[in-house]
Amino acid sequence: MIDFYRFNHFRKYDNLIHAVTMKSNNQSYAFSLALHTQEDEKEIIANRHKLEKFLCSNKKLYFIVANQTHGKSVKVIDTLKTKGWDSLNNAIENCDALICNKKGVILTILTADCVPILLYDSVKGVVAAIHAGWKGTKENIVQETIVKMEEEFGTNSKDIVAGIAPSIGSCCYEVGKEVAKNFFNTPKAYSKKEDKYMLNLPYINQQQLLNCGVKEKNIEMSGICTACNVDRFFSYRKENGCSGRFMSIIGLDI
């Protein structure tokens, strides 16, 4: 049995496929879906094929995986071709946000504490998947993605529905001043703990969405900290550098 976390406000769109995978002790490597962490490649690909079968049944879907680099590069996917699913060799290089308006294309993000953000322009029919660690958040990758959606597809940010998936919360994300100082201008971005800072990356990305014009009512926060819920989600920090990654996906149904 494969379990998912899903966003309530995405469920009302029949033409939308979305899911956030969870750990499963009945699957290889607790159902990790990462090919870049030196696990047995055949086992990870088998996990991906199980996910594919569960999601699409007899439909032909095209899965897109990026080589995430903690940057702000955004890539528009304009072809019906699977990338990075069965091999790292043809993954989208140097990319932390994906955008597409093609039916049957499934955009994916792999994380184990960083913030996965899924976007859906319900008017233009465009989806996006964003990987936002502290570096990508500092570079405002959310804004980079929305601007690209506006330029390429005429998206109006007021039409965007957003989901911020499970990620490490301010309860567990302790950082030094060298990281926290990048967010000193964002009110309520952190709390102080002696000489350390408890950074709230999900909240900061929510604020960046709002600053781009996304309506607050259209932003759904999972409210789940990966480090607090390590039984359900991989947490690099809580698991002392785990190799597992869960996957957040979004795409337009055929």
N, C-alpha and C positions, 0 to 999 in steps of 0.2 A: 504494500500500500504506500502510495506517495502522497504526502500532505503538502498543502500550499497555504501561504498567507495571501489573502486577496483584499483589495480595496473595495469598500462598499459602493462608492460613487462610480467606479468603473463598471460594476456589475450591471448597471442599467443600460449599458450600450451593447446591443446584441452583436454589433459588428466589430467588437473589440476583444482581443485575446490578451489576457494579462495574468501573471502569477509571480509569486516570490517563493522559490523552493525552500524547503526546510530540511533539517537533518533527518536521516532515517537509519537507525542502527541495523535494519534488516538489509541494507544495500551496501555495496562496496564503498569503503572510505566514508561511511556515514552519508552517502549520496553527495559527495563533493563533485563539482562539475568543472573543475579547473584543470586544464592541460599544462599549465605553465609552472606547476609546483612539484614536478619530478615524481608524481605518483605513477603507478602503472597506467600507461596510456590506454591500453585496451580496456581496462576496467572503467576508466573515466568516460571513454567513448561509449561503452555499454550503458553507463548511467545516463548519458545524454540521449541515447537512442530510446531508453525507457521513458524519459521525459517527453521526447518527441512523439512517441506512440501514444502516450497518455493525452497529450494536448491536441493532436491533430487527427487521430483515428486514421481515416483513409484519405484525408486531404493532403495535398502537396504544399508544404510550407518551406520557406527558405530562411534558415537561421544565420544570423550575423553576429560574430564574435569579434571584438576588437582587442588589440594589444594595448591595454590600458597603461598609461605612463604618468599619471598624476599631473597632467597638463590641462590645457584648455582647448585642445584641438577638437573641432566638430566636423563630422563627415556626413554628407547626405548620401544615402543609399538609393540608387536610381535604377538598379537592375534586379531581375529575379534570379539571383544566384546565391547559393549558400557560401558563406565565408567563415573560415576558422572553426567550423563545427567538428570536423573529423581530423583536423590537423592544424597546428599553429602556423604552418608554412604559408597559408593563404588568408590568415586573419587580417583584419583592417589594421594597418600599422599606425602607431603613434596617435592614438585616438581615445578620447574619454567621453565623447557624446556622439550618439547616432540619431539620425533623423530619416524618416521615410514616409511616403504617401502611397506606396504600392501595396495592394492587397496580397496577403500571403507571406509577407516578409516579417520575420520576428526579430526584433532588436533585443540584445541581451547585455547585461552588466553583471560582472562577477565581483563579489565583495566578501569581506569578513571583518567588518567594522566601519569601513567608509560608507558614505551616504549614497544609496541608489535612489534616483529620482525618475519617475515615469511621467511623461506628459502626453496629453491627447487634445488636439485641436478638434473639437466636436463639430465645427462648422466646415472647415476646409478638409477634414479627414487626414490629419497628419499626426504621426506619433514620434516620440523621442524618448531615448533612454540615456541617462546621465550618470557618470561616476564622479562623485565629489568627495575626495579626501580633503584634508586641511589645505593642501596646496591648490587643488582645483577650486576649492571654495574661496581661497584668497584671490585667485584669478577670476572669480565670478563666472565660472563655467555655465551657470544657470543663465545668466544674461547673454553670454556668447551663443548659447543654444537657441534662445528665444529670438534673438536678433536674426540668426540664420533662418529660422522658421518664417520670420516676417519677410526677409529678403527673397527667399526661394519660393514660398507658397502663399504669401500675403496673409499670414496668420495675424489675427488680432489677439493680443494677450488676454483680453477679457473673455475670450472663448476657450482658453486653455483650462483643462481639468488636470490637476497634478496629484501625484501620490508620492510621499516620502517614505520609503520602505525602512524596515528594521536596520539600525546602525547603532554604533556606540553612542551612549547618551552622556549628558553632563555629569551624571552620577558616577561614571567610571572613566571618563576621558581626561586624565590628568596630563597637563602639558607644562612646559617651561615658558618663561617670558618670551623667548625667541620665537615661539609659535603664537602665543596668545596676543602678542603686540600687533599682529596683523589684523586683529579684530577689535582693537580698543575703541574704534569709532562706531561699533555696533552695540547699541544699548542692550543689556541683558544677555550678551553673547557668552558670558562666563561668570563664574563665581570664584572668589579667592579662597585658597586653602593654604595658609601659611605662606611659603614662598612659591607655591604652585598655583595653577589655574585649572579650573574644571570647565572645559570648553564644550559648548553646546552646538555642535555642527548641524544637527537637524534643524534647530531653530534658526541658525544663521541662514541656511539655505531657504527656509520658509520666508524669511525677511527679504531675501534677494528676489524670490518669486513675486512677492508683494510689490517690491520696488520696480519690477518690470511691468506691473499692471495686472498681474493675475489676481483675481478676486479671492479674498480670504475664504469665502464659503466654498470655493472650488479647490482648495488645498486640503488634502486629507493626510494627516500625520499618523503613522503607525503607532507612535508612542512606545515602541519596543526597543529596548537596549539590548544589543547583541551580547554584550559582556554579562549582563544580568540573566540572560536567557540562553546560555551556552548549551543547554540541553536541546534547544530547537534550532539555533543558528550558530554558524562558525564565528568565532571571535579571535582574531589574531593576537590581540593584547591579552585577553583573559586566558587563552590557551598557549601562551608563551611562544608565539610564532607558529601557529598551526598552518598546515598546508591546505586545509580544506577551504572551499569557497562555495557560497550559495549563489543562486542566479535569480536576477530580477528580469522579467521579460515583458514586452508589450508589442503588439502588432495588430494589423487590420485583418479581420477574418475574410475568407474567400466567399 
